[in-house]
Amino acid sequence: MAASLFPRVGALGVVSLRLAVSALVLLLVCRPAVRGYGRADWAVVVGFGVALAGMNTLIYQAIDRIPLGTAVTLEVLGPLALSVVTARGPGRWLWAGLALAGVALLGRSGFGELNAAGAGCALGAGVLWAAYILLSARAGSRFPRVDGLAWAMACGALLSLPLGVAGAGGALLDPAALALGGVVALLSSVLPYTLELLSLRRLAPAAFSVLMSLSPAVAALAGYLVLHQGLALPDVAAIALVVAASAGAVRTATASAPAPAPAPATKRRTRPRTGPRSGSRTG
């Protein structure tokens, strides 16, 4: 749906609509508290917001230039790298090699033909996706419910809105664009990010990433069925290699990591708020 909105407001306009509507919905529904948090807590929120804005901006720039399945395949290398780094033992290099083989298949004709800018944007989105996973887990441990996500979404909207206005101008206020932007915000930000944050309170980041390993396959299927983007057999094989590498790396990381401790911040703190805290508490 976001790709179908590109002709109306451009990739930057879609990001602005998505984050702005998502922030508005979350702030109205959650009504997150402002007081009672230290500088370290707000630093996590700002970093989380920067990761959200950058990840969405780069992946939409990529989707505007290369097929959806290919873009998400390159993007998922970020969580894959996170899983490889957190794993132990020689097996992790097998998964890294499979992923590199998949990328080599995608660029078999040269990234110039694939569109180097689109591929670079997708890889950059992958780096920020890995940062998003880590910061989302930390925000979930520092803020109750989804308050941290609401503030991070507001921060991301403030960062992306000037770019969207500069790129799309008054087209952002078109009723059809606003309606589609609202649907995109609900389906691709409000609902999934809320569910992801709640999941990361119960799962280690590595275990969470295994569920993300199917993203390239789902994206390729959506691109084929909805956007009518065909994929050659080598492209399908490349996506399969990255999916297998991601799943294998996460299983290795999960097996070698200790079980996650229960998250402490599932409800509001009851200690008196006598002033701002120093923020020395770890995530």
C-alpha atoms as one frame of an Amber mdcrd trajectory, in Angstrom:
protein
   0.000   0.000   0.000   2.909   2.343   0.701   4.336   1.650  -2.746   0.969
   2.505  -4.323   1.088   5.853  -2.514   4.519   6.806  -3.921   3.112   8.420
  -7.107   0.970  10.770  -4.997   3.417  12.064  -2.409   6.755  10.363  -3.058
   8.727   8.086  -0.749   9.565  10.867   1.728   5.931  11.946   1.855   4.828
   8.398   2.641   7.317   8.185   5.516   6.103  11.508   6.915   2.441  10.490
   6.740   3.164   7.084   8.216   5.141   8.345  11.206   2.998  11.439  11.841
  -0.287   9.526  11.886   1.266   6.722  13.942   2.634   9.181  16.505  -0.716
  10.956  16.771  -2.606   7.695  17.317  -0.147   6.361  19.901   0.025   9.634
  21.840  -3.777   9.901  21.966  -4.292   6.272  22.958  -1.366   5.835  25.376
  -1.141   9.365  26.826   2.414   8.641  27.996   3.768  10.419  31.054   6.487
  13.032  30.665   7.749  13.294  34.222   9.631  10.664  36.193  12.317   9.786
  33.644  15.997  10.620  33.535  18.274  11.757  30.750  19.321   8.208  29.955
  15.675   7.231  29.431  15.086  10.108  27.010  18.356   9.345  25.219  17.000
   5.861  24.486  13.776   7.407  23.155  15.653   9.813  20.879  17.873   7.031
  19.552  14.811   4.844  19.048  13.097   7.659  17.136  16.132   8.267  14.933
  16.281   4.538  14.120  12.564   4.498  13.274  12.752   7.555  11.018  15.941
   6.455   9.280  14.846   2.843   8.812  11.509   3.840   7.265  13.023   6.560
   5.088  15.730   4.321   3.664  13.549   1.264   3.028  10.954   3.368   1.187
  13.702   4.939  -0.898  14.861   1.403  -1.696  11.363   0.140  -2.568  10.987
   3.110  -4.904  14.032   1.892  -6.864  14.255  -1.914  -6.628  11.708  -4.765
  -6.273  10.090  -5.154  -2.859  11.396  -8.686  -2.221  14.949  -7.701  -3.128
  14.813  -4.600  -0.918  13.657  -6.524   2.149  16.181  -9.299   1.467  19.003
  -6.752   1.674  17.385  -5.044   4.675  17.130  -8.257   6.688  20.936  -8.567
   6.565  20.975  -6.068   9.466  19.156  -8.344  11.941  21.127 -11.266  10.496
  24.424  -9.539  11.280  23.138  -8.830  14.798  22.376 -12.533  15.244  25.800
 -13.588  13.944  27.578 -11.149  16.272  25.633 -12.340  19.328  26.162 -16.035
  18.533  29.133 -18.137  19.592  31.015 -20.898  17.855  32.167 -21.493  14.285
  28.646 -22.277  13.042  27.760 -18.599  12.838  30.181 -18.131   9.924  28.263
 -20.737   7.931  25.143 -18.589   8.160  27.098 -15.462   7.251  28.452 -17.279
   4.200  24.950 -18.328   3.110  23.763 -14.740   3.415  26.689 -13.457   1.356
  25.920 -16.070  -1.277  22.359 -14.782  -1.414  23.527 -11.204  -1.831  25.952
 -12.293  -4.541  23.065 -13.918  -6.422  21.012 -10.744  -6.152  23.873  -8.719
  -7.581  24.928 -11.334 -10.114  24.527  -8.820 -12.956  26.206  -6.066 -10.998
  24.600  -3.663  -8.548  24.625  -1.035 -11.295  21.835  -2.978 -13.029  20.095
  -3.647  -9.718  20.289   0.099  -8.955  23.130   0.852  -6.604  21.245   3.648
  -4.808  18.303   1.355  -4.059  20.572  -1.436  -2.835  22.540   0.992  -0.665
  19.345   2.365   0.882  18.140  -1.160   1.667  21.460  -2.045   3.328  21.367
   1.186   5.345  17.828   0.345   6.437  19.152  -3.032   7.598  21.743  -1.375
   9.845  19.043   0.788  11.396  16.746  -2.231  11.736  19.360  -3.915  13.921
  19.593  -0.718  15.981  15.788  -0.626  16.175  15.682  -4.137  17.658  18.182
  -3.255  20.381  16.636   0.147  21.188  13.093  -1.216  21.135  14.021  -3.814
  23.741  15.698  -1.147  25.880  12.744   1.245  25.587  10.393  -1.557  26.580
  12.386  -2.123  29.775  12.489   1.581  30.714   8.943   2.696  29.883   5.620
   1.093  30.855   3.214  -0.297  28.270   4.126   1.206  24.891   4.925   4.690
  26.190   8.500   4.518  24.944   7.278   3.614  21.452   4.818   6.534  21.475
   7.536   9.062  22.332   9.959   7.491  19.854   7.341   7.638  17.105   6.743
  11.318  17.893  10.492  11.948  17.663  10.680  10.108  14.350   7.717  12.099
  12.992   9.389  15.399  13.908  12.545  14.299  12.084  10.790  13.093   8.923
   8.052  15.710   8.552  10.289  18.516   7.208  11.631  16.167   4.524   8.129
  15.084   3.566   6.851  18.658   3.353   9.855  19.678   1.255   9.353  16.743
  -1.092   5.558  16.581  -1.407   4.314  19.993  -0.263   0.534  20.410  -0.278
   0.005  16.924  -1.704   0.313  15.612   1.857  -3.042  17.276   2.660  -4.879
  15.594  -0.217  -7.800  13.619   1.326  -6.971  10.461  -0.615  -3.309  10.666
   0.382  -4.248  11.259   4.023  -6.611   8.277   4.002  -4.063   5.945   2.437
  -1.354   7.318   4.728  -3.544   6.570   7.730  -4.057   2.975   6.621  -0.327
   2.554   5.994   0.410   3.998   9.448  -1.953   1.598  11.190  -0.897  -1.512
   9.255   2.848  -0.910   9.100   3.623   1.098  12.253   1.008   1.262  15.018
  -0.002  -2.413  15.084   3.280  -4.171  14.202   5.567  -1.925  16.254   3.308
  -2.250  19.285   3.238  -6.023  18.958   6.997  -6.131  18.386   7.720  -4.054
  21.480   5.477  -6.293  23.593   7.208  -9.352  22.114  10.674  -8.008  22.870
   9.712  -7.776  26.548   9.378 -11.559  26.561  11.991 -12.590  23.995  15.713
 -12.028  23.624  16.563  -9.822  20.614  18.121 -12.829  18.886  15.021 -14.975
  19.371  12.833 -12.140  18.110  14.901 -11.829  14.959  14.075 -15.385  13.842
  10.514 -14.283  13.199  11.850 -11.493  11.012  13.731 -13.967   8.829  10.610
 -14.659   6.798  10.256 -10.995   5.838  12.029 -11.313   2.458   9.825 -14.228
   1.410   6.637 -12.439   2.485   7.759  -9.220   0.798   8.597 -11.037  -2.438
   5.183 -12.719  -2.392   3.444  -9.376  -1.780   5.458  -7.764  -4.560   4.434
 -10.553  -6.940   0.742 -10.676  -6.011   0.020  -6.989  -5.346   2.644  -4.988
  -7.246   3.075  -7.524 -10.086   6.848  -7.566  -9.644   8.274 -10.710 -11.196
  11.268 -12.558  -9.755  13.661 -14.766 -11.688  14.662 -18.141 -10.259  18.093
 -16.851  -9.117  16.299 -14.059  -7.208  14.049 -16.604  -5.497  17.114 -18.716
  -4.630  18.877 -15.629  -3.228  15.910 -14.792  -1.004  15.738 -18.410   0.194
  19.450 -18.349   1.095  19.071 -15.163   3.152  15.965 -16.519   4.929  17.766
 -19.774   5.768  20.874 -17.903   6.916  18.873 -15.590   9.148  16.905 -18.427
  10.739  20.039 -20.524  11.274  22.035 -17.649  12.752  19.259 -16.775  15.177
  18.858 -20.391  16.284  22.608 -20.517  16.955  22.512 -17.237  18.884  19.473
 -18.308  20.897  21.042 -21.657  21.810  24.213 -19.980  23.070  22.519 -17.131
  24.967  21.160 -17.322  28.522  17.419 -17.171  28.989  16.153 -13.570  29.188
  15.176 -12.260  32.598  11.568 -11.076  33.038  11.167  -7.458  31.978  10.759
  -5.175  35.011   8.766  -2.357  33.444   5.343  -3.807  32.644   3.438  -1.275
  34.702   3.893   2.216  36.015   6.344   2.745  38.822   4.849   3.520  42.205
   7.793   5.352  43.753   7.105   9.022  44.460   8.210  11.336  41.671  10.209
  13.875  43.591  12.221  15.071  40.647  14.114  13.897  37.595  16.224  10.846
  38.117  19.818  10.502  37.104  19.033   7.749  34.616  21.749   5.449  35.919
  19.474   2.411  35.758  20.498  -0.100  33.085  18.083  -1.306  30.424
